[in-house]
Amino acid sequence: MINTVTGKVKKENLGVTLSHEHVIWDTDEEYAHRLYFDKAYEEEKIKKQYKLLLPVFNKLYNSGCRAISETSPPIGGQNVKLMYKLSKESGVKIIPNTGWLFPKYVYRVHNEKELAKRWIDDFNNGLDKINDNVIYPGHIKLLLDKETKETDIKMLKAAIIASKSTGMPIHCHILKAKEASKVLDLLSKEKFDFSKFLWAHAGLEEDKEVIKKAISKGVWLGFDMIKKVNYQKYYNLIKDALNEGYKDRILLSQDYDYYEEVINKGENNPLVSFFTDFIPYCNNKGISKDTIKNIITKNPSDFYDI
């Protein structure tokens, strides 16, 4: 089963999914903490955001999208009430997360088991209850620094504990090959199931040896920053995955902050361009629409299934 903001769904019912999106990233960490810890929502703020974002979700649905994975962690202002309203009205399922909660210096005074307990509690008891609907997280979201520090290792170890306990996959933002290699070594040392780990933004990595190392272990690769300026690059990455036999281990997405895009660009925002532009681009260059559709339907349902 896959946890979404409107309830649990069977993997075969998830549908076409963008695997790394941000409904909104809120830089006000005090508000983010109130959302997560106190379940305290600013209703007028939500009304404004909902009004601007609902047309985007309707366009996504009409373009064939049936689900997105929310990757703004609690510290980034993940707003489950807003997501519930958008999903309920548009029909686009949203997979929420638990994970990075505090400024990283806070983690220095907690051990891995203490951190893991919070995420396990979220899985067992829910992030919040909206309209009698308990919202459970569907993945653990981490963001590792360019230079992996002690706090990052502690967070990753906590995520491993929580994942082993709950079955939630780990969705981990990594930006450098050296750090990715360290993470892979730690996962091996902890005897972690690599099929439960997603290397987000792996498409940015130029070190092919590290990519091969990740593939050999069965890690998921996020080709998740697909935008009009880089279609050729991501077409090549997908083509390589098809030719080299790891198409079943890639997750595709755009990595947009939806609210920011609407605020900055209005109706000219690029939030459905994956469907209107990128899929036809791939089709014209030799990767069929059905092939892309299969990747964005089957793969997310496998990764997010608990």
C-alpha positions in Angstrom: 0.0 0.0 0.0 1.0 3.6 -0.6 0.3 6.4 1.8 -1.3 9.5 0.3 -2.9 12.5 1.9 -6.4 11.2 1.1 -5.7 7.7 2.3 -3.9 4.5 1.4 -4.0 3.2 -2.2 -2.9 0.0 -3.7 0.2 0.3 -5.9 -1.7 -0.6 -9.0 -4.0 2.3 -8.4 -1.3 5.0 -7.9 -1.1 5.9 -11.6 1.2 8.2 -13.5 3.4 9.9 -10.8 6.0 12.7 -10.7 8.3 11.5 -8.0 10.0 14.7 -6.7 7.9 17.9 -6.5 7.3 20.7 -4.0 3.7 21.9 -3.5 5.4 24.7 -1.6 8.7 25.3 0.2 8.1 27.7 3.1 11.3 29.4 4.3 9.6 30.4 7.5 10.9 27.7 9.8 8.9 28.9 12.8 5.7 28.4 10.8 7.0 25.1 9.6 7.5 24.0 13.1 4.0 25.1 14.1 2.6 23.1 11.2 4.4 20.0 12.2 4.5 20.0 16.0 1.4 22.0 16.9 -0.8 21.3 13.8 -1.4 25.1 13.8 -2.5 26.3 10.4 -2.9 29.9 9.1 -6.2 29.5 7.4 -6.1 32.7 5.4 -2.6 31.8 4.1 -3.9 28.3 3.1 -6.9 29.9 1.3 -4.6 32.1 -0.8 -2.3 29.2 -1.6 -5.2 26.9 -2.5 -6.7 29.4 -4.8 -3.5 29.8 -6.7 -2.5 26.2 -6.8 -5.8 24.4 -7.6 -5.6 25.4 -11.3 -2.2 23.8 -11.4 -3.4 20.5 -10.0 -6.4 20.5 -12.3 -4.0 21.0 -15.3 -1.8 18.2 -14.0 -4.8 15.9 -13.8 -6.0 16.8 -17.2 -2.5 16.2 -18.6 -2.6 12.6 -17.3 -0.8 13.0 -13.9 -2.4 11.1 -11.2 0.0 11.5 -8.3 3.0 13.5 -7.1 5.5 12.9 -4.3 5.8 15.9 -2.0 9.5 16.4 -1.1 9.3 19.5 1.0 10.2 18.0 4.4 8.6 19.2 7.7 11.3 21.9 8.1 10.4 23.1 4.5 6.8 23.7 5.6 5.1 20.6 4.3 1.4 21.6 4.8 -0.7 18.4 4.9 -4.0 20.4 5.3 -3.3 22.3 2.0 -2.2 19.2 0.3 -5.3 17.3 1.4 -7.6 20.1 0.1 -5.8 20.2 -3.3 -5.8 16.4 -3.7 -9.4 16.0 -2.7 -10.6 18.6 -5.2 -8.3 17.8 -8.1 -8.0 14.1 -7.9 -4.2 14.2 -8.0 -2.9 12.0 -5.2 -0.1 13.4 -3.0 2.4 11.3 -1.1 3.5 13.1 2.0 6.7 12.6 4.0 8.3 12.7 7.3 12.0 13.4 7.8 14.1 16.5 8.3 12.5 18.4 11.1 14.9 20.8 12.7 17.9 23.0 11.9 20.8 20.6 11.7 22.5 21.8 14.8 19.6 20.4 16.9 20.6 16.9 15.8 23.9 17.1 17.7 22.2 16.5 21.0 20.0 13.6 19.9 21.1 10.0 19.2 19.9 8.0 16.2 17.2 6.1 18.1 15.7 9.3 19.5 15.5 10.7 16.0 14.1 7.5 14.5 11.4 7.3 17.1 9.9 10.6 15.9 9.6 9.3 12.4 8.3 5.9 13.5 5.7 7.7 15.6 4.6 9.7 12.5 4.2 6.4 10.5 2.2 4.7 13.3 0.1 7.6 14.5 0.0 10.0 11.5 1.2 13.5 10.7 -2.2 15.0 11.4 -5.9 14.2 11.1 -7.9 16.3 8.6 -11.6 15.8 8.3 -11.4 12.5 10.1 -8.7 11.4 7.7 -5.4 10.4 9.4 -2.5 11.4 7.1 0.4 9.0 7.2 3.8 9.7 5.7 4.8 7.7 2.6 8.6 8.2 2.7 11.4 9.7 4.8 12.9 12.8 3.2 16.5 13.8 3.9 18.8 16.5 2.5 22.5 15.9 2.9 25.0 18.7 2.6 27.6 18.9 -0.1 30.1 17.8 2.6 28.6 15.0 4.7 28.9 16.0 8.3 28.4 14.1 11.6 24.8 15.4 11.8 24.1 14.1 8.3 25.4 10.6 9.2 23.3 10.7 12.3 20.1 11.6 10.3 20.8 8.9 7.8 21.4 6.2 10.5 18.1 7.3 12.1 16.3 7.0 8.7 17.7 3.5 8.3 16.3 2.5 11.7 12.9 4.1 10.9 12.8 2.5 7.5 13.7 -1.0 8.8 10.9 -0.6 11.4 8.2 0.8 9.2 9.0 -0.1 5.6 9.0 3.6 4.5 11.5 4.2 1.7 14.2 6.8 2.2 14.2 9.7 -0.3 17.6 11.3 0.0 18.9 14.5 -1.7 22.6 14.0 -2.5 24.7 16.5 -4.6 28.2 15.1 -4.8 29.7 11.8 -6.0 32.1 11.6 -3.0 29.1 12.0 -0.6 27.0 9.5 -2.6 29.8 6.9 -2.3 30.0 7.5 1.5 26.2 7.0 1.7 26.3 3.8 -0.3 29.1 2.5 2.0 27.1 3.3 5.1 24.0 1.6 3.7 26.1 -1.5 3.1 27.6 -1.4 6.5 24.1 -1.2 8.1 22.9 -4.0 5.8 20.1 -1.8 4.5 17.8 -2.9 1.7 19.0 -0.7 -1.3 15.6 -1.1 -3.0 14.3 1.2 -0.2 16.7 4.0 -1.0 16.4 6.8 -3.6 19.3 9.0 -4.6 17.5 12.2 -5.5 19.1 14.4 -8.1 21.4 11.6 -9.3 20.9 13.0 -12.8 23.2 15.8 -11.9 26.1 13.4 -11.2 28.9 13.3 -13.9 30.9 10.6 -12.2 29.7 7.5 -14.1 31.6 5.1 -11.8 29.6 6.2 -8.8 26.4 5.8 -10.8 27.5 2.3 -11.8 28.2 1.5 -8.1 24.7 2.7 -7.1 23.1 0.7 -10.0 25.0 -2.4 -9.1 23.6 -2.3 -5.5 20.0 -1.7 -6.7 19.6 1.9 -5.5 16.9 4.1 -7.2 18.2 7.0 -9.2 16.3 10.3 -9.3 16.3 11.9 -12.8 14.1 14.5 -11.2 15.1 18.0 -12.4 13.6 17.8 -15.9 13.1 21.3 -17.3 13.0 22.8 -20.7 16.6 23.9 -20.6 17.9 20.3 -20.1 15.6 18.0 -22.1 18.5 16.6 -24.2 20.4 15.7 -21.0 17.6 13.8 -19.5 16.6 12.2 -22.7 20.2 10.8 -22.8 20.0 9.6 -19.2 16.7 7.8 -19.9 18.1 6.3 -23.1 21.2 5.1 -21.2 18.9 3.5 -18.6 17.0 1.7 -21.3 20.1 0.5 -23.2 22.0 -0.6 -20.1 19.1 -2.4 -18.4 18.2 -0.2 -15.4 15.1 1.5 -16.6 13.2 -0.2 -13.6 15.4 1.8 -11.2 14.8 5.4 -12.3 12.3 7.9 -11.1 11.4 10.9 -13.2 10.2 14.4 -12.1 10.6 18.1 -12.5 11.5 19.4 -9.0 9.5 22.6 -9.1 8.3 24.7 -6.2 4.7 25.0 -7.5 3.7 28.0 -5.4 6.9 29.9 -6.3 6.4 29.2 -10.0 2.8 30.4 -10.0 3.7 33.6 -8.0 6.5 34.4 -10.4 5.0 33.3 -13.8 1.3 33.1 -13.3 -0.5 31.1 -16.0 2.7 30.9 -18.0 4.2 28.5 -15.4 6.0 25.4 -16.6 4.4 23.0 -14.1 2.8 20.6 -16.7 5.6 20.8 -19.2 6.8 17.3 -18.4 3.6 16.1 -20.1 3.0 18.7 -22.7 6.6 19.1 -23.9 9.1 16.6 -22.5 7.2 13.4 -23.3 6.6 14.6 -27.0 10.3 15.6 -27.1 11.4 12.1 -26.1 8.9 10.5 -28.5 10.2 12.6 -31.4 13.8 11.5 -30.6 12.9 7.8 -30.3 11.7 7.0 -26.8 8.0 6.3 -27.1 5.3 7.9 -25.0 4.3 4.4 -23.8 7.8 3.8 -22.6 7.9 7.0 -20.6 4.4 6.4 -19.3 5.4 2.9 -18.1 8.5 4.4 -16.3 6.4 7.0 -14.5 3.7 4.6 -13.6 5.4 1.3 -12.6 8.5 2.6 -11.0 7.0 5.1 -8.4 4.4 2.4 -7.5 7.3 0.0 -6.7 9.4 2.5 -4.8 6.6 4.0 -2.6 4.9 0.7 -1.9 5.1 -0.2 1.8 
